[in-house]
Amino acid sequence: MDKREIINGFLGELRRGTIILCVLANLSEPTYGYGLIEKLANTGISIEANTLYPLLRRLEGQGLLESSWDTGGAKPRKYYNLTSFGKEVLSELKNHWHSTVQNMNQILEGIS
């Protein structure tokens, strides 16, 4: 296995570990799936539809999101939004994220 393969594998693991936080943090207002894909892409986080939609269904099943259909436009769209429980979970995850980043920065600053 070459260096690029190893790095790509590690980056994939890191990305999978953070994508839920990225999705939750971008659903403070109702957003439809493709809009979320674009929103994340604009911040440098790419996600495929075949990854996002199962994740949204799982988060909804866990009570973190709620969804509703808007059929008023030319094309029906399913909008997702954080529930109050989802907001609580997001708040706690953000606290853990900030703590982890701080700890990681301390570790990595010691490496030359």
Secondary structure, DSSP 8 states (H G I E B T S, - for coil): --HHHHHHHHHHHHHHHHHHHHHHHT-SS-EEHHHHHHHHHHTT----HHHHHHHHHHHHHTTSEEEEEE-SSSS-EEEEEE-HHHHHHHHHHHHHHHHHHHHHHHHHHT--
